[in-house]
Amino acid sequence: MNRVLNIILIVFLGIQSGCFRANKSEDQLYMLRSETIPANLIVSDGDPLLVLSPVKVASYLDRPQMVVALSEQEFRLSESHRWADRLDVNIGRVSTQNLSHLLPKMRVSNQPVSRDIRPDYQVSIVVEDMHSGPKDELIFEASWMLRTSSGKIVNRRFSCKLPVMQEDFSVVVEAESQCVYRLNKEIASAVVNH
């Protein structure tokens, strides 16, 4: 009888550990995407240089888990839906790619430049809100600053709201990618017009 109980216990524990592993493997990782960049994009050293400073995100977003708003005051972290990379790094990389696409006659970099190099344009982005909310919409709020080599400064606030199903994280991430692209379009327009 003890042998039968031991076998049942071993099988039960094996099933339980398998379930825990299955739950762990169900974690979903997400990355923002950029717009398609043409393959024939060619810039030279003589083209104007735009440098994107490291993107800053609000501290409540600076974590691997996706953030969901339950109300204006209450938020939840989704433990099984996470960013595949740091959010600030992901937004910076995608913004660099988008700006390169939107400003094809310009060198765009998110890498630090030496003090000897004076960029024609310097852009900084601060993401203040980026989450799905209880009204089935994505909230994306940011501020950005453009500084030109001539000393002109442009400060703007940016807001983007798109309909999403709160728990459909792949749709939420696609909407976030769209908002980042719209933000980058606004920045590119300011660069062209200054």
ABEGO torsion letter per residue (X at the ends): XAAAAAAAAAAAAAAAAAAAAAAAAABBBBBBBBBBBBAABBBBAABBBBBBBBBBBBAAABBABBBBBABAABBBBBAABBBABBAAAAAAAAAAAAAAAABAABBBBABBBBAABBBABBBBBBBABBBBBAAGBBBBBBBBBBBBAAGBBBBBBBBBBBBBBAABAAAAAAAAAAAAAAAAAAAAAAAAAX
